[in-house]
Amino acid sequence: MGARTPEECDARIIAAINKGDLNAAAAEYDDEGIFVTEGQTAPVRETLEAFIGMKPSINLEVKTVSQTGNIAQLRASWKLTGQGPDGPIEMSGNSMEVMRRQADGTWKMLIDNPNGSD
């Protein structure tokens, strides 16, 4: 069973990334899902693969959820520690995400913008 709430979708993605499970993380994205980095859209799987390559530990705290019908917008704060090509890295930001409820009632990520609220 997939995520029953938009917040649970976020939690499932973070848990999968922290475990290094690309397939589980990618499965939480809508078929039309996109990732936004530096103002450009990027393929979800490719972007997740880059994150997982950093062997990250990500903490995320959902701040707000606004929902109408089958669409929800979340704002969250996150922190990441991991390994970059030149050694340890630390990143943080305030994300804006859009989730869409699927036909089976579960929620999946439609737009993932990790710096959308900065």
C-alpha positions as CSV (number, residue, x, y, z in Angstrom):
1,M,0.0,0.0,0.0
2,G,1.3,3.5,-0.9
3,A,1.2,6.7,1.1
4,R,-2.2,7.4,2.7
5,T,-1.5,11.1,3.2
6,P,0.7,13.7,1.4
7,E,2.9,13.8,4.5
8,E,3.4,10.1,4.5
9,C,4.5,10.3,0.9
10,D,7.3,12.7,1.9
11,A,8.3,10.4,4.8
12,R,8.4,7.3,2.5
13,I,10.7,9.2,0.0
14,I,13.1,10.3,2.7
15,A,13.2,6.8,4.3
16,A,14.0,5.3,0.9
17,I,16.7,7.8,0.1
18,N,18.3,7.4,3.5
19,K,18.3,3.6,2.9
20,G,19.9,4.0,-0.5
21,D,16.8,2.4,-2.2
22,L,16.4,4.2,-5.5
23,N,13.5,2.0,-6.7
24,A,11.5,2.6,-3.5
25,A,12.1,6.3,-3.7
26,A,11.2,6.6,-7.4
27,A,8.0,4.5,-6.8
28,E,6.7,7.4,-4.6
29,Y,6.6,9.8,-7.6
30,D,3.7,10.3,-9.9
31,D,4.1,9.1,-13.5
32,E,4.2,12.7,-14.5
33,G,6.4,13.7,-11.6
34,I,9.2,16.2,-12.0
35,F,12.1,17.4,-9.9
36,V,13.1,21.1,-9.9
37,T,16.7,22.0,-9.4
38,E,18.2,25.5,-10.0
39,G,15.0,26.6,-11.7
40,Q,15.1,23.8,-14.2
41,T,13.2,20.5,-14.3
42,A,15.1,17.3,-14.1
43,P,14.3,13.6,-14.5
44,V,13.1,12.2,-11.1
45,R,15.1,8.9,-11.2
46,E,18.3,10.6,-12.4
47,T,18.1,13.3,-9.6
48,L,17.3,10.7,-6.9
49,E,20.2,8.6,-8.1
50,A,22.5,11.6,-7.6
51,F,21.2,12.2,-4.1
52,I,21.5,8.5,-3.2
53,G,25.1,8.6,-4.5
54,M,26.0,11.0,-1.7
55,K,25.0,8.4,0.8
56,P,22.9,11.0,2.5
57,S,21.2,11.3,5.8
58,I,18.2,13.6,5.3
59,N,15.9,15.0,7.9
60,L,12.7,16.6,6.8
61,E,10.0,18.5,8.8
62,V,6.7,19.3,7.1
63,K,5.6,22.8,8.0
64,T,2.3,23.2,6.1
65,V,-0.1,21.2,4.0
66,S,-2.7,22.9,1.8
67,Q,-5.1,20.5,0.1
68,T,-7.9,20.9,-2.4
69,G,-9.4,17.8,-3.9
70,N,-6.7,15.5,-5.2
71,I,-3.9,18.0,-5.0
72,A,-1.9,19.0,-2.0
73,Q,1.0,21.5,-1.6
74,L,3.5,20.9,1.2
75,R,6.2,23.2,2.5
76,A,9.0,21.6,4.6
77,S,12.4,22.3,6.0
78,W,15.2,19.7,5.4
79,K,18.8,19.1,6.2
80,L,21.2,16.7,4.4
81,T,24.6,15.4,5.3
82,G,26.5,13.2,2.9
83,Q,29.6,12.6,0.9
84,G,30.5,14.8,-2.1
85,P,33.3,14.3,-4.5
86,D,35.5,16.5,-2.3
87,G,34.5,15.1,1.1
88,P,31.7,15.6,3.5
89,I,28.8,18.0,2.6
90,E,26.0,19.6,4.4
91,M,23.0,21.1,2.7
92,S,19.7,22.5,3.9
93,G,16.6,24.3,2.5
94,N,13.0,24.9,2.5
95,S,11.0,22.8,0.0
96,M,7.8,23.2,-1.9
97,E,6.2,20.0,-3.1
98,V,3.0,19.2,-4.9
99,M,1.4,15.8,-4.3
100,R,-1.4,14.2,-6.3
101,R,-3.9,11.6,-5.0
102,Q,-3.9,8.5,-7.3
103,A,-7.0,6.6,-8.4
104,D,-6.4,4.1,-5.6
105,G,-6.5,6.8,-3.0
106,T,-2.7,6.9,-2.3
107,W,-0.6,10.0,-2.7
108,K,2.5,10.4,-4.9
109,M,4.9,13.3,-5.5
110,L,4.1,15.4,-8.6
111,I,6.5,18.3,-8.2
112,D,9.5,18.1,-6.0
113,N,11.3,21.5,-5.5
114,P,13.8,21.2,-2.6
115,N,14.4,25.0,-2.7
116,G,11.0,26.2,-3.7
117,S,10.3,28.0,-0.4
118,D,13.8,29.7,-0.1
